[in-house]
């Protein structure tokens, strides 16, 4: 009789452990969206590349940018991490895009700035604070050199959070032969009067 009770108790413990492990895994899975959505400040359907560029720059080039040269370097580096279909989508949707060997730096700078300015004031503030936080983390002493290297490697890859929501099945959109001309705002490097938009340039 004692042996039977012992077996039942052992079986109950095993089932309880399995149930707890299942709940733990489900809890980890449910927390994933909040971890990735912390980098989403724009509507992905209107252009996933805004958040993707801003946070790529902050993680990989946290001290950018002190001038057009550094901004160009950051944009070129980011551009070459994108698949051809994603590059084509940006070319189709960014106003005044001029085709060339690489990205149209001026058009992207204007586009990022316009997008940042279109955000509500609370979104602009939240974006600026998040970007400042990331830059401080990547250029400060809270992470070791190896940890920073690991973070940069992740953000240089196609597995970075902001790239996951990009629309892979991009519809074929033909750009018109002639695009209307828009005046460019004075100053600023990619949005909000700051390099890359939505944050303050490092001094």
MIKEDREN-751883 format. One record per atom (N, C-alpha, C): atom name; x, y, z. Coordinates in steps of 0.1 Angstrom, whole numbers. Layout:
<rec a="CA" east="X" north="Y" up="Z"/>
...
This chain:
<rec a="N" east="8" north="-12" up="0"/>
<rec a="CA" east="0" north="0" up="0"/>
<rec a="C" east="9" north="13" up="0"/>
<rec a="N" east="19" north="12" up="9"/>
<rec a="CA" east="28" north="24" up="9"/>
<rec a="C" east="35" north="26" up="-4"/>
<rec a="N" east="39" north="15" up="-11"/>
<rec a="CA" east="46" north="16" up="-24"/>
<rec a="C" east="37" north="22" up="-34"/>
<rec a="N" east="24" north="19" up="-34"/>
<rec a="CA" east="14" north="24" up="-43"/>
<rec a="C" east="13" north="39" up="-41"/>
<rec a="N" east="11" north="43" up="-29"/>
<rec a="CA" east="10" north="58" up="-26"/>
<rec a="C" east="23" north="65" up="-30"/>
<rec a="N" east="34" north="59" up="-29"/>
<rec a="CA" east="47" north="65" up="-33"/>
<rec a="C" east="47" north="67" up="-48"/>
<rec a="N" east="42" north="57" up="-55"/>
<rec a="CA" east="42" north="59" up="-70"/>
<rec a="C" east="33" north="70" up="-74"/>
<rec a="N" east="21" north="70" up="-68"/>
<rec a="CA" east="11" north="81" up="-71"/>
<rec a="C" east="17" north="94" up="-68"/>
<rec a="N" east="24" north="96" up="-57"/>
<rec a="CA" east="29" north="109" up="-53"/>
<rec a="C" east="40" north="113" up="-63"/>
<rec a="N" east="48" north="103" up="-67"/>
<rec a="CA" east="59" north="105" up="-76"/>
<rec a="C" east="54" north="110" up="-90"/>
<rec a="N" east="43" north="103" up="-94"/>
<rec a="CA" east="36" north="107" up="-107"/>
<rec a="C" east="30" north="121" up="-106"/>
<rec a="N" east="24" north="124" up="-95"/>
<rec a="CA" east="18" north="137" up="-93"/>
<rec a="C" east="29" north="148" up="-94"/>
<rec a="N" east="41" north="145" up="-88"/>
<rec a="CA" east="52" north="155" up="-88"/>
<rec a="C" east="57" north="157" up="-102"/>
<rec a="N" east="57" north="146" up="-110"/>
<rec a="CA" east="62" north="147" up="-124"/>
<rec a="C" east="52" north="156" up="-132"/>
<rec a="N" east="39" north="153" up="-130"/>
<rec a="CA" east="29" north="161" up="-138"/>
<rec a="C" east="30" north="176" up="-134"/>
<rec a="N" east="32" north="178" up="-121"/>
<rec a="CA" east="32" north="192" up="-116"/>
<rec a="C" east="44" north="199" up="-122"/>
<rec a="N" east="56" north="192" up="-123"/>
<rec a="CA" east="68" north="198" up="-128"/>
<rec a="C" east="66" north="202" up="-143"/>
<rec a="N" east="59" north="192" up="-151"/>
<rec a="CA" east="57" north="195" up="-165"/>
<rec a="C" east="48" north="207" up="-167"/>
<rec a="N" east="38" north="208" up="-158"/>
<rec a="CA" east="28" north="219" up="-159"/>
<rec a="C" east="35" north="232" up="-156"/>
<rec a="N" east="44" north="232" up="-146"/>
<rec a="CA" east="52" north="245" up="-143"/>
<rec a="C" east="61" north="249" up="-154"/>
<rec a="N" east="68" north="239" up="-160"/>
<rec a="CA" east="77" north="242" up="-171"/>
<rec a="C" east="69" north="247" up="-183"/>
<rec a="N" east="57" north="242" up="-186"/>
<rec a="CA" east="49" north="247" up="-197"/>
<rec a="C" east="45" north="261" up="-195"/>
<rec a="N" east="40" north="264" up="-182"/>
<rec a="CA" east="37" north="278" up="-179"/>
<rec a="C" east="49" north="287" up="-180"/>
<rec a="N" east="60" north="283" up="-177"/>
<rec a="CA" east="73" north="291" up="-178"/>
<rec a="C" east="76" north="294" up="-192"/>
<rec a="N" east="75" north="284" up="-201"/>
<rec a="CA" east="78" north="286" up="-215"/>
<rec a="C" east="68" north="296" up="-221"/>
<rec a="N" east="55" north="294" up="-218"/>
<rec a="CA" east="44" north="303" up="-223"/>
<rec a="C" east="47" north="317" up="-218"/>
<rec a="N" east="51" north="318" up="-206"/>
<rec a="CA" east="54" north="332" up="-201"/>
<rec a="C" east="65" north="339" up="-208"/>
<rec a="N" east="76" north="331" up="-211"/>
<rec a="CA" east="87" north="336" up="-219"/>
<rec a="C" east="82" north="340" up="-233"/>
<rec a="N" east="74" north="332" up="-239"/>
<rec a="CA" east="69" north="335" up="-253"/>
<rec a="C" east="61" north="348" up="-253"/>
<rec a="N" east="52" north="349" up="-243"/>
<rec a="CA" east="43" north="360" up="-243"/>
<rec a="C" east="51" north="373" up="-240"/>
<rec a="N" east="63" north="372" up="-234"/>
<rec a="CA" east="70" north="385" up="-231"/>
<rec a="C" east="78" north="390" up="-243"/>
<rec a="N" east="79" north="381" up="-254"/>
<rec a="CA" east="87" north="385" up="-265"/>
<rec a="C" east="82" north="397" up="-273"/>
<rec a="N" east="69" north="399" up="-275"/>
<rec a="CA" east="64" north="410" up="-282"/>
<rec a="C" east="68" north="423" up="-275"/>
<rec a="N" east="66" north="424" up="-262"/>
<rec a="CA" east="69" north="436" up="-255"/>
<rec a="C" east="84" north="439" up="-256"/>
<rec a="N" east="93" north="429" up="-257"/>
<rec a="CA" east="107" north="432" up="-258"/>
<rec a="C" east="110" north="438" up="-272"/>
<rec a="N" east="103" north="433" up="-282"/>
<rec a="CA" east="106" north="439" up="-295"/>
<rec a="C" east="99" north="452" up="-298"/>
<rec a="N" east="87" north="453" up="-292"/>
<rec a="CA" east="79" north="465" up="-295"/>
<rec a="C" east="84" north="477" up="-288"/>
<rec a="N" east="94" north="475" up="-279"/>
<rec a="CA" east="100" north="487" up="-273"/>
<rec a="C" east="107" north="496" up="-283"/>
<rec a="N" east="110" north="490" up="-295"/>
<rec a="CA" east="117" north="498" up="-305"/>
<rec a="C" east="107" north="503" up="-316"/>
<rec a="N" east="94" north="501" up="-314"/>
<rec a="CA" east="84" north="505" up="-324"/>
<rec a="C" east="78" north="519" up="-320"/>
<rec a="N" east="81" north="529" up="-327"/>
<rec a="CA" east="75" north="542" up="-325"/>
<rec a="C" east="67" north="548" up="-337"/>
<rec a="N" east="68" north="541" up="-348"/>
<rec a="CA" east="60" north="545" up="-360"/>
<rec a="C" east="51" north="533" up="-364"/>
<rec a="N" east="42" north="537" up="-373"/>
<rec a="CA" east="33" north="527" up="-378"/>
<rec a="C" east="40" north="519" up="-389"/>
<rec a="N" east="42" north="506" up="-387"/>
<rec a="CA" east="50" north="498" up="-396"/>
<rec a="C" east="44" north="498" up="-410"/>
<rec a="N" east="31" north="499" up="-412"/>
<rec a="CA" east="25" north="499" up="-425"/>
<rec a="C" east="29" north="512" up="-433"/>
<rec a="N" east="33" north="522" up="-426"/>
<rec a="CA" east="37" north="535" up="-432"/>
<rec a="C" east="51" north="536" up="-435"/>
<rec a="N" east="59" north="526" up="-431"/>
<rec a="CA" east="73" north="526" up="-433"/>
<rec a="C" east="81" north="520" up="-421"/>
<rec a="N" east="84" north="507" up="-422"/>
<rec a="CA" east="91" north="501" up="-411"/>
<rec a="C" east="106" north="506" up="-410"/>
<rec a="N" east="111" north="512" up="-420"/>
<rec a="CA" east="125" north="516" up="-420"/>
<rec a="C" east="129" north="527" up="-411"/>
<rec a="N" east="119" north="535" up="-407"/>
<rec a="CA" east="122" north="546" up="-397"/>
<rec a="C" east="128" north="541" up="-384"/>
<rec a="N" east="120" north="532" up="-377"/>
<rec a="CA" east="125" north="527" up="-365"/>
<rec a="C" east="137" north="518" up="-367"/>
<rec a="N" east="137" north="511" up="-379"/>
<rec a="CA" east="149" north="502" up="-382"/>
<rec a="C" east="162" north="510" up="-383"/>
<rec a="N" east="161" north="522" up="-390"/>
<rec a="CA" east="173" north="529" up="-392"/>
<rec a="C" east="177" north="536" up="-379"/>
<rec a="N" east="168" north="543" up="-373"/>
<rec a="CA" east="171" north="550" up="-360"/>
<rec a="C" east="178" north="541" up="-350"/>
<rec a="N" east="173" north="529" up="-348"/>
<rec a="CA" east="178" north="521" up="-337"/>
<rec a="C" east="190" north="513" up="-342"/>
<rec a="N" east="192" north="511" up="-355"/>
<rec a="CA" east="204" north="506" up="-361"/>
<rec a="C" east="215" north="516" up="-358"/>
<rec a="N" east="213" north="528" up="-361"/>
<rec a="CA" east="223" north="538" up="-359"/>
<rec a="C" east="227" north="539" up="-345"/>
<rec a="N" east="217" north="539" up="-336"/>
<rec a="CA" east="220" north="541" up="-321"/>
<rec a="C" east="228" north="529" up="-315"/>
<rec a="N" east="225" north="517" up="-320"/>
<rec a="CA" east="232" north="505" up="-315"/>
<rec a="C" east="246" north="503" up="-322"/>
<rec a="N" east="247" north="506" up="-334"/>
<rec a="CA" east="260" north="504" up="-342"/>
<rec a="C" east="269" north="516" up="-342"/>
<rec a="N" east="262" north="528" up="-343"/>
<rec a="CA" east="270" north="541" up="-344"/>
<rec a="C" east="265" north="550" up="-333"/>
<rec a="N" east="267" north="547" up="-320"/>
<rec a="CA" east="261" north="554" up="-309"/>
<rec a="C" east="266" north="569" up="-308"/>
<rec a="N" east="277" north="572" up="-314"/>
<rec a="CA" east="283" north="585" up="-313"/>
<rec a="C" east="280" north="593" up="-326"/>
<rec a="N" east="272" north="588" up="-335"/>
<rec a="CA" east="268" north="595" up="-347"/>
<rec a="C" east="257" north="605" up="-344"/>
<rec a="N" east="258" north="616" up="-349"/>
<rec a="CA" east="267" north="620" up="-360"/>
<rec a="C" east="271" north="634" up="-358"/>
<rec a="N" east="283" north="638" up="-362"/>
<rec a="CA" east="288" north="651" up="-360"/>
<rec a="C" east="288" north="659" up="-374"/>
<rec a="N" east="284" north="652" up="-384"/>
<rec a="CA" east="284" north="659" up="-397"/>
<rec a="C" east="278" north="650" up="-408"/>
<rec a="N" east="277" north="655" up="-420"/>
<rec a="CA" east="271" north="647" up="-431"/>
<rec a="C" east="280" north="635" up="-434"/>
<rec a="N" east="293" north="635" up="-432"/>
<rec a="CA" east="301" north="624" up="-435"/>
<rec a="C" east="298" north="612" up="-426"/>
<rec a="N" east="296" north="614" up="-413"/>
<rec a="CA" east="293" north="604" up="-404"/>
<rec a="C" east="279" north="598" up="-407"/>
<rec a="N" east="270" north="607" up="-410"/>
<rec a="CA" east="256" north="603" up="-413"/>
<rec a="C" east="256" north="594" up="-425"/>
<rec a="N" east="263" north="598" up="-436"/>
<rec a="CA" east="264" north="590" up="-448"/>
<rec a="C" east="270" north="576" up="-445"/>
<rec a="N" east="280" north="576" up="-437"/>
<rec a="CA" east="286" north="563" up="-434"/>
<rec a="C" east="276" north="554" up="-427"/>
<rec a="N" east="269" north="559" up="-417"/>
<rec a="CA" east="259" north="551" up="-410"/>
<rec a="C" east="248" north="546" up="-419"/>
<rec a="N" east="243" north="555" up="-428"/>
<rec a="CA" east="232" north="551" up="-437"/>
<rec a="C" east="237" north="541" up="-447"/>
<rec a="N" east="249" north="542" up="-452"/>
<rec a="CA" east="254" north="532" up="-462"/>
<rec a="C" east="256" north="519" up="-455"/>
<rec a="N" east="261" north="519" up="-443"/>
<rec a="CA" east="263" north="506" up="-435"/>
<rec a="C" east="249" north="500" up="-433"/>
<rec a="N" east="239" north="507" up="-429"/>
<rec a="CA" east="226" north="502" up="-427"/>
<rec a="C" east="220" north="497" up="-439"/>
<rec a="N" east="221" north="504" up="-450"/>
<rec a="CA" east="215" north="501" up="-463"/>
<rec a="C" east="220" north="487" up="-468"/>
<rec a="N" east="232" north="484" up="-466"/>
<rec a="CA" east="238" north="471" up="-471"/>
<rec a="C" east="234" north="459" up="-462"/>
<rec a="N" east="227" north="462" up="-451"/>
<rec a="CA" east="222" north="450" up="-443"/>
<rec a="C" east="208" north="446" up="-448"/>
<rec a="N" east="202" north="454" up="-457"/>
<rec a="CA" east="189" north="452" up="-462"/>
<rec a="C" east="189" north="443" up="-474"/>
<rec a="N" east="179" north="434" up="-475"/>
<rec a="CA" east="177" north="426" up="-487"/>
<rec a="C" east="172" north="435" up="-499"/>
<rec a="N" east="175" north="431" up="-511"/>
<rec a="CA" east="171" north="439" up="-523"/>
<rec a="C" east="156" north="443" up="-523"/>
<rec a="N" east="147" north="434" up="-519"/>
<rec a="CA" east="133" north="437" up="-519"/>
<rec a="C" east="130" north="448" up="-509"/>
<rec a="N" east="137" north="449" up="-498"/>
<rec a="CA" east="134" north="459" up="-488"/>
<rec a="C" east="140" north="472" up="-493"/>
<rec a="N" east="152" north="472" up="-500"/>
<rec a="CA" east="158" north="484" up="-506"/>
<rec a="C" east="148" north="489" up="-516"/>
<rec a="N" east="142" north="481" up="-524"/>
<rec a="CA" east="133" north="485" up="-535"/>
<rec a="C" east="121" north="491" up="-529"/>
<rec a="N" east="116" north="486" up="-518"/>
<rec a="CA" east="104" north="492" up="-512"/>
<rec a="C" east="107" north="506" up="-507"/>
<rec a="N" east="119" north="508" up="-501"/>
<rec a="CA" east="122" north="522" up="-497"/>
<rec a="C" east="123" north="531" up="-509"/>
<rec a="N" east="130" north="527" up="-519"/>
<rec a="CA" east="131" north="535" up="-531"/>
<rec a="C" east="117" north="539" up="-537"/>
<rec a="N" east="108" north="530" up="-536"/>
<rec a="CA" east="95" north="532" up="-542"/>
<rec a="C" east="87" north="543" up="-533"/>
<rec a="N" east="89" north="543" up="-520"/>
<rec a="CA" east="81" north="551" up="-511"/>
<rec a="C" east="87" north="564" up="-507"/>
<rec a="N" east="100" north="565" up="-508"/>
<rec a="CA" east="106" north="577" up="-503"/>
<rec a="C" east="106" north="588" up="-515"/>
<rec a="N" east="101" north="600" up="-512"/>
<rec a="CA" east="99" north="610" up="-522"/>
<rec a="C" east="113" north="615" up="-526"/>
<rec a="N" east="113" north="619" up="-539"/>
<rec a="CA" east="125" north="625" up="-545"/>
<rec a="C" east="137" north="616" up="-546"/>
<rec a="N" east="134" north="603" up="-545"/>
<rec a="CA" east="146" north="593" up="-546"/>
<rec a="C" east="153" north="593" up="-559"/>
<rec a="N" east="166" north="594" up="-559"/>
<rec a="CA" east="174" north="594" up="-571"/>
<rec a="C" east="182" north="581" up="-571"/>
<rec a="N" east="180" north="573" up="-582"/>
<rec a="CA" east="187" north="561" up="-583"/>
<rec a="C" east="202" north="563" up="-585"/>
<rec a="N" east="210" north="554" up="-578"/>
<rec a="CA" east="225" north="555" up="-580"/>
<rec a="C" east="231" north="542" up="-575"/>
<rec a="N" east="243" north="542" up="-572"/>
<rec a="CA" east="250" north="530" up="-568"/>
<rec a="C" east="246" north="525" up="-554"/>
<rec a="N" east="242" north="535" up="-546"/>
<rec a="CA" east="238" north="532" up="-532"/>
<rec a="C" east="225" north="539" up="-528"/>
<rec a="N" east="223" north="541" up="-515"/>
<rec a="CA" east="211" north="549" up="-511"/>
<rec a="C" east="212" north="564" up="-514"/>
<rec a="N" east="201" north="570" up="-516"/>
<rec a="CA" east="200" north="584" up="-518"/>
<rec a="C" east="201" north="591" up="-504"/>
<rec a="N" east="212" north="595" up="-500"/>
<rec a="CA" east="214" north="601" up="-486"/>
<rec a="C" east="205" north="613" up="-484"/>
<rec a="N" east="204" north="622" up="-493"/>
<rec a="CA" east="196" north="634" up="-492"/>
<rec a="C" east="181" north="631" up="-490"/>
<rec a="N" east="177" north="621" up="-499"/>
<rec a="CA" east="163" north="618" up="-498"/>
<rec a="C" east="159" north="611" up="-485"/>
<rec a="N" east="168" north="602" up="-480"/>
<rec a="CA" east="166" north="595" up="-468"/>
<rec a="C" east="166" north="605" up="-456"/>
<rec a="N" east="175" north="614" up="-456"/>
<rec a="CA" east="177" north="624" up="-446"/>
<rec a="C" east="164" north="632" up="-445"/>
<rec a="N" east="158" north="636" up="-457"/>
<rec a="CA" east="146" north="644" up="-457"/>
<rec a="C" east="134" north="635" up="-452"/>
<rec a="N" east="134" north="623" up="-456"/>
<rec a="CA" east="123" north="614" up="-453"/>
<rec a="C" east="123" north="611" up="-438"/>
<rec a="N" east="134" north="608" up="-432"/>
<rec a="CA" east="135" north="606" up="-417"/>
<rec a="C" east="131" north="618" up="-409"/>
<rec a="N" east="135" north="630" up="-414"/>
<rec a="CA" east="132" north="642" up="-407"/>
<rec a="C" east="117" north="645" up="-408"/>
<rec a="N" east="111" north="643" up="-420"/>
<rec a="CA" east="97" north="645" up="-422"/>
<rec a="C" east="88" north="636" up="-413"/>
<rec a="N" east="93" north="623" up="-412"/>
<rec a="CA" east="86" north="613" up="-404"/>
<rec a="C" east="86" north="617" up="-389"/>
<rec a="N" east="98" north="621" up="-385"/>
<rec a="CA" east="99" north="625" up="-370"/>
<rec a="C" east="90" north="637" up="-367"/>
<rec a="N" east="90" north="647" up="-376"/>
<rec a="CA" east="82" north="659" up="-374"/>
<rec a="C" east="67" north="655" up="-374"/>
<rec a="N" east="63" north="645" up="-381"/>
<rec a="CA" east="49" north="641" up="-382"/>
<rec a="C" east="44" north="634" up="-369"/>
<rec a="N" east="53" north="629" up="-361"/>
<rec a="CA" east="49" north="622" up="-349"/>
<rec a="C" east="43" north="632" up="-339"/>
<rec a="N" east="33" north="627" up="-331"/>
<rec a="CA" east="28" north="635" up="-320"/>
<rec a="C" east="39" north="638" up="-310"/>
<rec a="N" east="37" north="649" up="-303"/>
<rec a="CA" east="48" north="654" up="-293"/>
<rec a="C" east="52" north="643" up="-283"/>
<rec a="N" east="42" north="636" up="-278"/>
<rec a="CA" east="45" north="626" up="-268"/>
<rec a="C" east="53" north="614" up="-274"/>
<rec a="N" east="50" north="611" up="-287"/>
<rec a="CA" east="58" north="601" up="-294"/>
<rec a="C" east="72" north="606" up="-297"/>
<rec a="N" east="74" north="618" up="-301"/>
<rec a="CA" east="87" north="624" up="-303"/>
<rec a="C" east="95" north="623" up="-290"/>
<rec a="N" east="89" north="627" up="-279"/>
<rec a="CA" east="97" north="627" up="-266"/>
<rec a="C" east="100" north="612" up="-262"/>
<rec a="N" east="91" north="603" up="-264"/>
<rec a="CA" east="94" north="589" up="-260"/>
<rec a="C" east="105" north="583" up="-269"/>
<rec a="N" east="104" north="587" up="-282"/>
<rec a="CA" east="115" north="582" up="-291"/>
<rec a="C" east="128" north="588" up="-288"/>
<rec a="N" east="129" north="601" up="-285"/>
<rec a="CA" east="141" north="607" up="-281"/>
<rec a="C" east="147" north="601" up="-269"/>
<rec a="N" east="139" north="599" up="-259"/>
<rec a="CA" east="143" north="593" up="-246"/>
<rec a="C" east="149" north="579" up="-248"/>
<rec a="N" east="142" north="571" up="-256"/>
<rec a="CA" east="146" north="557" up="-259"/>
<rec a="C" east="159" north="557" up="-266"/>
<rec a="N" east="161" north="566" up="-276"/>
<rec a="CA" east="173" north="566" up="-284"/>
<rec a="C" east="185" north="571" up="-275"/>
<rec a="N" east="182" north="581" up="-267"/>
<rec a="CA" east="193" north="585" up="-257"/>
<rec a="C" east="197" north="574" up="-248"/>
<rec a="N" east="187" north="566" up="-244"/>
<rec a="CA" east="190" north="555" up="-235"/>
<rec a="C" east="199" north="545" up="-242"/>
<rec a="N" east="196" north="542" up="-255"/>
<rec a="CA" east="204" north="532" up="-262"/>
<rec a="C" east="218" north="537" up="-264"/>
<rec a="N" east="219" north="549" up="-269"/>
<rec a="CA" east="232" north="555" up="-271"/>
<rec a="C" east="241" north="555" up="-259"/>
<rec a="N" east="234" north="559" up="-248"/>
<rec a="CA" east="242" north="559" up="-235"/>
<rec a="C" east="247" north="545" up="-231"/>
<rec a="N" east="238" north="535" up="-234"/>
<rec a="CA" east="242" north="522" up="-230"/>
<rec a="C" east="254" north="517" up="-239"/>
<rec a="N" east="253" north="520" up="-252"/>
<rec a="CA" east="263" north="516" up="-262"/>
<rec a="C" east="276" north="524" up="-261"/>
<rec a="N" east="276" north="536" up="-256"/>
<rec a="CA" east="288" north="544" up="-255"/>
<rec a="C" east="293" north="545" up="-241"/>
<rec a="N" east="285" north="541" up="-231"/>
<rec a="CA" east="289" north="542" up="-217"/>
<rec a="C" east="296" north="530" up="-212"/>
<rec a="N" east="296" north="528" up="-198"/>
<rec a="CA" east="303" north="518" up="-192"/>
<rec a="C" east="294" north="507" up="-186"/>
<rec a="N" east="281" north="508" up="-188"/>
<rec a="CA" east="272" north="498" up="-182"/>
<rec a="C" east="274" north="484" up="-189"/>
<rec a="N" east="279" north="483" up="-201"/>
<rec a="CA" east="282" north="471" up="-208"/>
<rec a="C" east="297" north="469" up="-210"/>
<rec a="N" east="302" north="456" up="-209"/>
<rec a="CA" east="316" north="454" up="-212"/>
<rec a="C" east="318" north="455" up="-227"/>
<rec a="N" east="330" north="455" up="-231"/>
<rec a="CA" east="334" north="456" up="-245"/>
<rec a="C" east="328" north="444" up="-253"/>
<rec a="N" east="329" north="432" up="-247"/>
<rec a="CA" east="323" north="420" up="-254"/>
<rec a="C" east="308" north="421" up="-255"/>
<rec a="N" east="302" north="426" up="-245"/>
<rec a="CA" east="287" north="427" up="-245"/>
<rec a="C" east="283" north="437" up="-256"/>
<rec a="N" east="290" north="448" up="-257"/>
<rec a="CA" east="287" north="458" up="-267"/>
<rec a="C" east="289" north="452" up="-281"/>
<rec a="N" east="299" north="444" up="-283"/>
<rec a="CA" east="302" north="438" up="-296"/>
<rec a="C" east="291" north="428" up="-299"/>
<rec a="N" east="286" north="421" up="-290"/>
<rec a="CA" east="275" north="411" up="-292"/>
<rec a="C" east="262" north="419" up="-296"/>
<rec a="N" east="260" north="430" up="-290"/>
<rec a="CA" east="248" north="438" up="-293"/>
<rec a="C" east="249" north="443" up="-307"/>
<rec a="N" east="260" north="449" up="-310"/>
<rec a="CA" east="262" north="454" up="-324"/>
<rec a="C" east="261" north="444" up="-334"/>
<rec a="N" east="266" north="432" up="-332"/>
<rec a="CA" east="265" north="421" up="-341"/>
<rec a="C" east="251" north="417" up="-344"/>
<rec a="N" east="243" north="417" up="-333"/>
<rec a="CA" east="228" north="414" up="-335"/>
<rec a="C" east="221" north="425" up="-343"/>
<rec a="N" east="225" north="437" up="-341"/>
<rec a="CA" east="218" north="448" up="-348"/>
<rec a="C" east="223" north="450" up="-362"/>
<rec a="N" east="234" north="444" up="-365"/>
<rec a="CA" east="239" north="444" up="-379"/>
<rec a="C" east="234" north="433" up="-387"/>
<rec a="N" east="227" north="423" up="-380"/>
<rec a="CA" east="222" north="411" up="-387"/>
<rec a="C" east="207" north="414" up="-391"/>
<rec a="N" east="202" north="404" up="-398"/>
<rec a="CA" east="188" north="405" up="-402"/>
<rec a="C" east="178" north="400" up="-391"/>
<rec a="N" east="184" north="397" up="-380"/>
<rec a="CA" east="176" north="392" up="-369"/>
<rec a="C" east="172" north="403" up="-359"/>
<rec a="N" east="176" north="416" up="-362"/>
<rec a="CA" east="173" north="427" up="-353"/>
<rec a="C" east="158" north="429" up="-352"/>
<rec a="N" east="153" north="433" up="-340"/>
<rec a="CA" east="139" north="434" up="-338"/>
<rec a="C" east="131" north="442" up="-348"/>
<rec a="N" east="137" north="454" up="-351"/>
<rec a="CA" east="130" north="463" up="-360"/>
<rec a="C" east="129" north="459" up="-374"/>
<rec a="N" east="137" north="449" up="-378"/>
<rec a="CA" east="136" north="444" up="-392"/>
<rec a="C" east="126" north="432" up="-393"/>
<rec a="N" east="122" north="427" up="-382"/>
<rec a="CA" east="113" north="415" up="-382"/>
<rec a="C" east="99" north="419" up="-387"/>
<rec a="N" east="95" north="431" up="-386"/>
<rec a="CA" east="81" north="435" up="-390"/>
<rec a="C" east="81" north="441" up="-404"/>
<rec a="N" east="92" north="441" up="-411"/>
<rec a="CA" east="92" north="446" up="-424"/>
<rec a="C" east="84" north="436" up="-433"/>
<rec a="N" east="76" north="442" up="-442"/>
<rec a="CA" east="67" north="434" up="-451"/>
<rec a="C" east="76" north="427" up="-462"/>
<rec a="N" east="77" north="414" up="-460"/>
<rec a="CA" east="86" north="407" up="-469"/>
<rec a="C" east="79" north="406" up="-483"/>
<rec a="N" east="66" north="403" up="-483"/>
<rec a="CA" east="58" north="402" up="-495"/>
<rec a="C" east="54" north="415" up="-501"/>
<rec a="N" east="64" north="423" up="-505"/>
<rec a="CA" east="62" north="437" up="-510"/>
<rec a="C" east="55" north="437" up="-523"/>
<rec a="N" east="44" north="444" up="-525"/>
<rec a="CA" east="37" north="444" up="-538"/>
<rec a="C" east="46" north="452" up="-548"/>
<rec a="N" east="44" north="449" up="-560"/>
<rec a="CA" east="51" north="456" up="-571"/>
<rec a="C" east="46" north="470" up="-573"/>
<rec a="N" east="53" north="480" up="-569"/>
<rec a="CA" east="49" north="494" up="-571"/>
<rec a="C" east="58" north="501" up="-580"/>
<rec a="N" east="53" north="507" up="-590"/>
<rec a="CA" east="61" north="514" up="-600"/>
<rec a="C" east="61" north="529" up="-597"/>
<rec a="N" east="73" north="534" up="-596"/>
<rec a="CA" east="74" north="548" up="-593"/>
<rec a="C" east="71" north="557" up="-605"/>
<rec a="N" east="65" north="568" up="-604"/>
<rec a="CA" east="62" north="576" up="-616"/>
<rec a="C" east="75" north="582" up="-622"/>
<rec a="N" east="75" north="584" up="-635"/>
<rec a="CA" east="87" north="589" up="-641"/>
<rec a="C" east="92" north="603" up="-636"/>
<rec a="N" east="82" north="611" up="-632"/>
<rec a="CA" east="85" north="624" up="-627"/>
<rec a="C" east="79" north="626" up="-613"/>
<rec a="N" east="86" north="629" up="-604"/>
<rec a="CA" east="81" north="631" up="-590"/>
<rec a="C" east="81" north="646" up="-587"/>
<rec a="N" east="71" north="650" up="-579"/>
<rec a="CA" east="70" north="664" up="-575"/>
<rec a="C" east="81" north="668" up="-566"/>
<rec a="N" east="85" north="681" up="-567"/>
<rec a="CA" east="96" north="686" up="-559"/>
<rec a="C" east="91" north="691" up="-546"/>
<rec a="N" east="98" north="688" up="-535"/>
<rec a="CA" east="95" north="693" up="-522"/>
<rec a="C" east="107" north="701" up="-516"/>
<rec a="N" east="104" north="711" up="-509"/>
<rec a="CA" east="115" north="719" up="-503"/>
<rec a="C" east="120" north="711" up="-491"/>
<rec a="N" east="133" north="712" up="-489"/>
<rec a="CA" east="139" north="705" up="-477"/>
<rec a="C" east="140" north="715" up="-465"/>
<rec a="N" east="137" north="709" up="-453"/>
<rec a="CA" east="139" north="718" up="-441"/>
<rec a="C" east="153" north="721" up="-439"/>
<rec a="N" east="156" north="732" up="-433"/>
<rec a="CA" east="170" north="736" up="-430"/>
<rec a="C" east="175" north="729" up="-418"/>
<rec a="N" east="187" north="725" up="-418"/>
<rec a="CA" east="193" north="718" up="-407"/>
<rec a="C" east="188" north="704" up="-404"/>
<rec a="N" east="194" north="698" up="-395"/>
<rec a="CA" east="189" north="684" up="-391"/>
<rec a="C" east="196" north="674" up="-399"/>
<rec a="N" east="197" north="662" up="-394"/>
<rec a="CA" east="203" north="651" up="-401"/>
<rec a="C" east="194" north="639" up="-399"/>
<rec a="N" east="183" north="638" up="-407"/>
<rec a="CA" east="175" north="627" up="-407"/>
<rec a="C" east="163" north="627" up="-397"/>
<rec a="N" east="160" north="640" up="-392"/>
<rec a="CA" east="147" north="641" up="-385"/>
<rec a="C" east="149" north="648" up="-372"/>
<rec a="N" east="139" north="657" up="-369"/>
<rec a="CA" east="138" north="664" up="-356"/>
<rec a="C" east="150" north="673" up="-353"/>
<rec a="N" east="157" north="678" up="-364"/>
<rec a="CA" east="168" north="687" up="-361"/>
<rec a="C" east="180" north="680" up="-355"/>
<rec a="N" east="180" north="667" up="-355"/>
<rec a="CA" east="191" north="659" up="-349"/>
<rec a="C" east="196" north="649" up="-360"/>
<rec a="N" east="208" north="645" up="-358"/>
<rec a="CA" east="213" north="634" up="-367"/>
<rec a="C" east="205" north="622" up="-365"/>
<rec a="N" east="200" north="617" up="-376"/>
<rec a="CA" east="193" north="604" up="-376"/>
<rec a="C" east="178" north="605" up="-371"/>
<rec a="N" east="174" north="617" up="-366"/>
<rec a="CA" east="161" north="619" up="-361"/>
<rec a="C" east="157" north="614" up="-348"/>
<rec a="N" east="149" north="621" up="-340"/>
<rec a="CA" east="143" north="616" up="-328"/>
<rec a="C" east="153" north="616" up="-316"/>
<rec a="N" east="164" north="623" up="-317"/>
<rec a="CA" east="174" north="622" up="-306"/>
<rec a="C" east="184" north="633" up="-308"/>
<rec a="N" east="192" north="635" up="-298"/>
<rec a="CA" east="202" north="645" up="-298"/>
<rec a="C" east="215" north="639" up="-303"/>
<rec a="N" east="223" north="646" up="-311"/>
<rec a="CA" east="236" north="641" up="-316"/>
<rec a="C" east="245" north="641" up="-304"/>
<rec a="N" east="255" north="632" up="-305"/>
<rec a="CA" east="265" north="632" up="-294"/>
<rec a="C" east="274" north="643" up="-295"/>
<rec a="N" east="278" north="649" up="-284"/>
<rec a="CA" east="287" north="660" up="-284"/>
<rec a="C" east="301" north="655" up="-280"/>
